[in-house]
Amino acid sequence: MKPVHLTSQQSSTGAEYAVLVHGGAGAAIAELHDAGRAACLRAAERAAALLDAGGWALDAVQAAVEILEDDPSLAAGTGAALTRDGRVELDASIMEGTTLRLGSVCALPPYRHPIAIARAVLDDGEHVLYAASGADAFARAAGFEPLTSDALVTPRMRAQLERWLAQRGPRERSDTVGAVARDRRGRLAYATSTGGTLGKRSGRVGDSPVVGAGGYADDQLGAVSATGQGEGILQVVLSRSVLAHLQAGATAEQALRQGLQHMAERTDAVGGLILVTPAGQLAWARSTEDMPWAAASSQTPPHGG
């Protein structure tokens, strides 16, 4: 197993409302970090405005992720990572921690905001996860407009795929995005969205739409969103395991570090995590070179790194 170099941060106190977003964990690429950080700041600002006005954490994380999905420097909606045959297949999930309602879609064909479709699944309430053609049919029935096959494809991602197909070496950065929030009433929520991993086989599903792995929200425990190597995240059910560490008495930062360390020890995978506690404390950690993030709360204006 390679040595694990963990970087983490935790807010010193809780807040009446709080939001934390990430733009994906991966290799350090300066121009992508700067663009990702700017997108995260916009997302945190939007979510904080909703929370400051008394809005629901669930609405805040959806709004934040929609902004991230629209940014072509990331890889969740516009600019999504491509399958090895050059197509877009999208994954997303969202959950609120009061009643544990959730919604997920996976292997979804191109739509502008897959997180909005996941939210529609949550609101509909009949099922919690739709896949591929079933997800497409649900989205159409719910009134979402499908996009053309290349509407979300960017030149940057097309070039990345061509390089990967030629070399079949390490994949360049392909970002999952996510958000966690606590609102003024103490309700928690998370949202996670991705285009998956670059050069994936068609039909591959990663951690992002799998609740408990790519994210989890429980008002009694906390809310988490994960990013990184999806297979490893799935193997250790990373997000829910972090909340188990928190429940056992770890601090927020310790719980995140323990989750990433365990994943590295058992699977050799790396990734990143963001967390909000029931008391409104925020924390993040990564075992990768980079993970753009931004936060805001009733105590602090939007800021990031």
N, C-alpha and C positions, 0 to 999 in steps of 0.2 A: 504494500500500500504506500502511495506517495505521502509525504508529510502534509498535514493539513494546517494551513495558515488562516486562522479565523480573525475576522475584523467585525467588531460589533459596537453598538451604542444604545444607551437607554436614557430616556428622559428622567429627570430627577424627581419629579412629582407627578401626580395624576392631574387630570383636567376635566372640566365640566363637559366639554366636547373635544374630540381629537380625531385627526385623520392622518394616515401615513400611506404613501404610495411608493411603488417601485417600478423601474423601467426595465428590469431584467438583469440577471446575474450572468457574467461571462468574462471574456477577455477584455483587457483594457484597451480601448480604441478611443483616442482623445476626442475626435470630432463627434463620434457617436455618444460619448459620455456627455459632452456639452449640450448636444441637441436633446438627449434623453433627460438630462437634468432640467432643461428649460420646459420640456413637456410635463415632467413631474410637478414642477412648480405651478404650471397652469392648472393641472389637475387638482393639486392640493388647494389652490385658491378657490376653484369652483366648488369643491366639496365643502371647504370651510365656510363659504358664504351660505350654503344651504343649511349647514349645521348651526351657524350663528343665528339664523332666522328661525330656529326651532325645528328644522327638518329632520327627517328620519335617516338613520345611519344607512339603511338599505338604499335609499335614493342617492345619498352622498357617494357611496362607493360605485354605484352604477354610473353616475355623472362623471366621476373621476376617470373611470376606465374607458368610457366613451371618448374622452379627450385623448387618452393614450392610444386608443385604437385608431384615431384619425391621424396620428403623427407618423410620417413615413420613415423617420429615423429609427423607429421601434419595429416590432415584428409581430403585432397582434392582429390588426385589421389591415389598413393600408400599409403595404410593405411587408406583409406576412411572409414567413419562411415558406419555401416551395417544396412540394414533393419532388422526387427524382424525375418524374415525368412533367414537371413544370406547372403543376396545378396548385391551387390554394385549397386547403382543408383546415377549417377553423374549429377551435375548442374553446369553451368558456363555461364558467360556473359562478353562481352567486348564492349567498345564504344569509339568512337573518337569525340571530341567536336567541330570540324570545320564544318562538314556537318551533324552531329548528326547520322551518320551511326552506326549501332549496330548489334550484333549477339548473340544469346543465344541458349543453349540447356538445356533440363531438363529431368530427369528420364532416362538418357543415360546409357546403359549397359557399361561394362568395356572397356575403352580405356585409353592409357597411359596419354594423354594430352587433357582432355576435353576443355581446354581453346583454344587450337589450332583448334578444331572443331568449337567452337563458332566464332573464327576469320574467318574460312572458310565461315561460314554463313554470316558474315559481308561482306566479299569480294564478295561472290556470289550475294548478293543484292536482290534476289527475295523475300525472306521472312526474318523475324527477329528472329523468335523463332520456334524451332522444339522440339517435345516431344517424349520420349519413342521410340517406333518402328520407328516412322518417323525420329527421330534424328539419330537412328542407320542406317537407310537406307541412309540418307543424308551423314553421315560419310563414309560409305562404297563407295558410288558413288564418293565422293571427294578423295578417295584413302587412307583413314585411315585404319589401320589394327586393327580389334577387338581383344581383349584379351580373354583368358579363364575366366570362371566365378570366379575363385579364384586367378587370377594373381595379383590383387591389395590388397588381404586380408592379413593382418599381424596378427601374434599371439597376439599382444597387443590388437588389435581391436576385435579379436574373443573372448578374455578373457573378455573384457569390455561388449560385448553383452551378454555373458553367465551370468555375474553378474547382469546385468540389467534385463534379463529375469527371473532370480531367485527371484529378490527383487522388481522389478518394482518401484524402488525409483528414486531419482534424477539422471539424466544422467551425466556420467563423460564427461570430455571435448571432444568435437567433433568439430574440427576447420575448419572454413571457412578461406581461404587465399585470399589476394587481393593486388593490387598495384594501385597507381595513379602517373601520371608523367606530367611534362611540358617539352617540348623540346626547342631548341634554337630559333625556329621560333614562339614560343608562343602557339603551339598546345597542347591541353590537351587530356588525355585518362585515362580510368580506366579499370581494369580487376578484376573479382572475380570468385572463383572456390570453390566447396565444395562437400563433400560426403553426406551432409545433417546432420540430427540429429540422434544420435544413437537410434536404435530400432524403427525407423519410420515405418509406414505402407508402403507397396509397392505402388508406385505411388505418394507418398507425394512429393510436390514441395515446397521448401522454398523461401526465398527472393532472393537468389544469382542470379538466372537467370532472375529475374523480374526487368527490368530496371526502375529506379526511386526509388525502394526499396533497392535492394542489391548494387546499384551503379548508378552513373550518371556522364556524362561528357559534358560540354558546355564551349567552349573557352571564352565566355562572362561572365560566372559565376564561374566555378571551376569544379573540378573532385573529386568524393567521392567514397569510397568503404566501405561497411558495413559488420559487422560480429556480431554474437550473436543469440538471440532467434528469429528465422525467422518469426514466426507467428506475433509477435509484430512488427517487422520491416516492414512487409507487411501492417499491419493495419494502420500505420502512414505514409507509403511511405517515409521512413526515409531519404534516401539519397537526394531525391529531396527537401524535406522539409528543410534540412540543407542549401541547396543553396538558398532557399527562405529567410532564416534568413540572410544569407550573403548579398543577394541583398538588403535587408531592412536596411543594415547598420551595422550589427554585425561584429565584428572581426572574423577571422577564428576560433579561440578557442571558442569564445562565441557562434558562430553558431553551433558548434559540441555539446557543453554542453547543449544548448537549445534543440537541437534535441533529445538527450538522456533523458533529464529531461521530455520533453513532452511525449516521449514513455513510460517512467516509470509511469507517472501520469495517462495516458489513458489505458495502457495495463498491467502494472506491469512487463514488460519485460526489460531485460538488454542487453547490447551489447557494441560494439566498432566501431569507425569510424576513417578513415584517409582522409585527404583533401589536395589538392594543389590548390592554387588560380591562377587566370590569371597572377598575378605578380610573380609567382614562390615561394610564401610563403607556408610552410608546417605546418600542425597541425594534432594532433591526440587526441582522448579522449576515455575513457572507463568508464562504470559503473559496470564492472566486477572486480574480483580480479586481473586479469592478461590479458595481450595482448602483446606477443612478437612483436617487430617492428624494422625496420631499415630504415635509410634515407641516402641520398647522394645528393649533388648538385654541381654546379659550384663553390661554395664557401666553401663547407665542404666535407671531405672524408667520406666514409661509416662509419656509427656509429649506435648504436641501444641500445635497452633496453628491 
